[in-house]
Amino acid sequence: MSSPQAPGISVAVHGHPNLDTLLLWHPAVRTDADAVGALASRIATRGGVRVVVPTWEDGRDLLRSVRYARGSSVHPPDQLAVVGYGEAGIAALSLAQHQRRLGIGLRRVTCVDGAAGLTDPISGQPLDAPAPRPDKVATEVDVVATGDGDWATTTVTAWQAAGWAATLVPADQFTWRVSPSQ
């Protein structure tokens, strides 16, 4: 299903509304929406989750999609998982860092295809070094080791040193987890 769900943004939703929500920020949605839709459908079916896929152009669209995913979720809105690719993966990490300031909570964020030199499309800035994990923030952070394995390793080490539950995930072991029990 694809329709304008929030002012200025179109999203596709896959899976049952009563399932945990995974927000998928994939840049290929702009050029190959059918392939990303097929991926989201497989994730929803195999992972037993509801997958929200926005068609996004910039950081404002990413923030709109967070509001939509949280507002349309049957589950508590602070149980959202976000998976981002490339710059959107950097945005997912930044979202985890700034979630309290933004008034949201996240269960898990995953950065796929992150690399040095990518900027966060929400802030327009490079990813800051992670601040110490705030009390009562239990967000899990996954960084998938793809092309720039050194960047992924360094990033996970920095997040762990700041007290976050961060995991380096080899690309061949990446799964679409929302919760630790999956």
C-alpha positions in Angstrom: 0.0 0.0 0.0 1.4 3.4 -0.9 -0.3 6.7 -0.3 0.4 10.2 1.0 0.3 9.5 4.8 1.7 12.7 6.1 1.8 16.2 4.6 4.5 16.2 1.9 5.5 12.6 2.1 4.4 9.3 0.6 5.0 6.0 2.5 4.4 2.4 1.8 3.4 0.2 4.7 4.0 -3.6 4.7 2.7 -6.0 7.4 0.0 -6.0 9.9 -0.6 -2.9 12.0 -0.5 -4.8 15.3 3.2 -5.8 14.8 6.3 -3.9 16.0 7.3 -1.2 13.6 10.5 -1.0 11.6 11.1 2.3 9.7 13.2 1.6 6.6 15.1 4.5 5.1 16.4 3.2 1.8 17.7 5.7 -0.8 16.9 3.4 -3.7 13.2 4.0 -3.0 13.6 7.1 -5.2 14.9 5.2 -8.2 13.6 1.6 -7.7 10.5 1.7 -5.5 9.4 -1.8 -6.7 12.7 -3.4 -5.5 12.6 -1.6 -2.1 8.9 -2.5 -1.8 9.7 -6.2 -2.4 12.5 -6.0 0.2 10.1 -4.4 2.7 7.5 -7.1 2.0 10.0 -9.9 2.6 11.2 -8.2 5.8 7.6 -7.9 7.0 6.8 -11.5 6.2 10.0 -13.1 7.5 10.5 -10.8 10.5 6.9 -10.6 11.6 7.1 -6.8 11.7 5.3 -3.8 10.2 7.6 -2.0 7.8 7.1 1.6 6.9 9.1 2.8 3.9 8.9 6.5 3.1 9.8 8.0 -0.3 12.3 10.7 1.0 14.3 13.4 -0.6 15.8 15.2 2.4 16.1 15.3 6.2 12.6 16.9 6.6 11.1 13.8 4.9 13.0 11.5 7.3 11.7 13.4 10.3 8.1 13.4 8.9 8.4 9.6 8.4 9.4 9.2 12.1 6.3 11.2 13.1 4.2 9.0 10.8 5.6 5.7 12.0 5.3 6.7 15.7 1.8 8.1 15.3 0.4 5.2 13.3 1.8 2.5 15.5 -0.4 0.3 17.6 2.4 -0.4 20.0 4.0 2.3 22.2 5.5 4.8 19.9 8.9 4.7 21.6 9.4 1.1 20.5 10.3 2.1 16.9 13.2 0.5 15.1 15.0 2.5 12.3 17.2 1.0 9.6 19.0 3.5 7.3 21.3 3.0 4.4 24.2 5.3 3.5 23.5 8.8 4.6 20.1 7.7 6.0 22.1 5.3 8.2 24.1 8.2 9.5 20.7 10.0 10.1 19.5 6.9 12.1 22.6 7.1 14.3 22.1 10.8 14.8 18.5 10.3 15.6 19.5 7.9 18.4 21.9 10.5 19.8 19.3 13.3 19.8 16.2 11.3 20.6 15.6 12.9 24.1 16.0 16.4 22.6 13.5 15.4 19.9 11.1 13.9 22.5 11.1 10.4 21.1 12.4 7.0 22.1 13.8 4.3 19.9 14.2 0.6 20.4 16.9 0.0 17.9 18.8 1.9 15.1 20.8 0.2 12.4 23.3 1.9 10.1 24.0 0.0 6.8 26.5 1.2 4.3 27.8 4.0 6.6 31.1 5.5 5.7 33.5 8.3 6.6 32.6 11.5 4.8 28.8 10.9 4.7 26.7 13.6 6.3 23.4 13.3 8.2 20.7 14.6 5.8 18.7 15.8 8.8 21.3 18.2 10.2 23.5 18.5 7.1 26.5 17.8 9.3 28.9 14.9 9.7 28.0 12.5 12.5 29.1 13.7 15.9 31.1 11.5 18.3 28.5 9.8 20.4 27.7 11.6 23.7 27.4 9.4 26.8 24.2 7.4 26.7 21.6 9.2 28.7 20.1 7.4 31.7 16.9 5.4 30.9 17.8 5.3 27.1 17.9 1.6 26.2 18.3 2.0 22.4 20.4 -0.7 20.8 22.7 0.4 18.0 23.8 -1.8 15.2 26.4 -0.9 12.5 26.6 -3.3 9.6 30.2 -3.7 8.4 29.9 -3.3 4.6 32.3 -1.4 2.3 34.1 0.7 5.0 34.8 -1.9 7.7 37.3 0.4 9.4 34.7 3.1 9.8 32.2 0.6 11.1 34.6 -0.8 13.7 35.7 2.7 14.8 32.1 3.8 15.1 30.9 0.9 17.2 33.9 1.2 19.5 33.1 4.9 20.0 29.5 4.2 20.8 30.4 1.4 23.2 32.9 3.7 25.0 30.1 6.2 25.4 28.0 3.5 27.2 25.7 2.6 24.4 24.7 -1.0 23.6 26.4 -1.1 20.2 27.1 -4.1 18.0 29.2 -4.5 14.9 27.3 -6.8 12.6 29.1 -8.5 9.7 27.2 -7.9 6.5 26.6 -11.6 5.9 25.0 -11.9 9.4 22.7 -8.9 9.2 19.1 -9.7 10.0 16.1 -7.4 10.2 15.7 -7.5 14.0 13.5 -5.1 15.9 13.9 -6.6 19.3 16.7 -8.6 20.9 14.5 -11.7 21.0 14.3 -11.8 17.2 
